[in-house]
Amino acid sequence: MRGAGESFGIATHFYFQTEEAPKNVLYFVSDLAAQEKDTGSKKAVDALAEGFEKLQEFSISSPLLTPNITFGTFIDSNGTFILRGWCMDCDKAAFEATILPAMVAGFPVHTDTIQDLDWISALEALADPDPLNLPLGHSYHNHDTFYAKSLVTRESIPLTNAALKAYFQEVLDHQHQGPFFSIINIYGGPGSAINAVSKDESAYSDRDALWVFQNYGNTATTLPPYDPATTKIVDALNDVVVNAQPDGDFTMYLNYIDPDLNAMTAAEEYYGATTYNKLLLLKKEYDPGFVFWNPQSVGNSIAL
C-alpha cells in the first residue's frame, strides 16, 4: 500500500520506524518580494526568473546543498514571495555566512531570518498558524474550498529561463485575484533521499524529480462559494510553464489531486505506464470488485 493506498484498501495498523530527532533545526526565511516591486513589468519578471535560475543551479550542482537541508519557495496573490526551509543539525554561523547567501545570490534584494530551534519548536513553526495539538473526529473543523494542480520537473531537464519568465509573468499578472498561491519544493539535488529510492520500490514514480509545484486557488474565507475564475488562474500557472518548455517531460504529483483529470490522464501523469500497469495487476488480484473506488483510482483506466 506504500504510495497507493487510496485504491487498494484501508490501513488498520501503522508501524513506524522512528529516528532520533535532530539536536537543532535552523528555520530560515528569505523575503524576496522586493523583486516584485514593478509588478507585472518585464523588469520584475526578468529579476524573478534570473534569481530562480541561480537557485536552480545551486540546487543541481552545489556541494553546499546537503541532504539535511530542505526548502521551497512560496508566492501568492497578495505579493508574498519567500524562500523558506530547514537545515537540520547545522551550524547557524556557517549557514548564515555561506549556504543561505549562495541560495539567494540571484536575488539582488532579500531580507533573511534564521531561527535556531529545537525539534518541537520547529514543528510548531511548520504548523503555524495552526497549533500542533488538533482535535480529532467531529471536533476537527479545519476545511477549505479550493482547487489544486501540480507539476513535477525532471532533474535532468532544468526549468528554462523562458518557462520561469512565463510562470512569474502569470503570477504577477493576476495579483490580488483569486486568491491563489504557488509552492515550488525541492525534491532532487545532491544526495536527495527521495531520488535515492528506485522507481520499482513503491508506487511513487518520480524518483528523478527536481521541483514539485503545487498551484492552489481557494476562497478568502475558506468557505463556499468558489469563483470558477480562480480555476482558470491555477490552470494557467501550469499551462504557461509546459507551453514555454515543450520538451520538459513534466508529470504531476499524485498527492495534489486535480479533480479535472480523467482516469486515463491521471494514470499517465501520476504514475506513468510501468508503475501503473503493475498497480493494475495488483488491483485485479486484490480488489476485482472495486470495493475501493474514486474517479481516478487504479483500475478506472485500461493498461497504459
Buried (B, 14 or more C-beta within 10 A) or exposed (E): EEBBEBBBEEEEEEEEEEEEBBEBBBBBBBBBBBBBEEEBEEEBBBBBBBBBBBBBBBBBEBEBBBEBBBBBBBBBBEEEBBBBBBBBEBBBEEBBEEBBBBBBBBBEEBEBEBBBBEBEBBBBBBEEEEEEEEEEEEEEEEEEBBBBBBBBBBBEBBBBBBBBBBBBBBBBBBBEBBBBBBBBBBBBBBEBEBBEEEBEEBBBBBBBBBBBBBBBBBBEEEEEEBBEEBBBBBBBBBBBBEEBBEEBEBBBBBEBBBEEBEBBBBBBBBBBEEBBBBBBEBBEEEBEEEEBBEEBBBBBBEEB
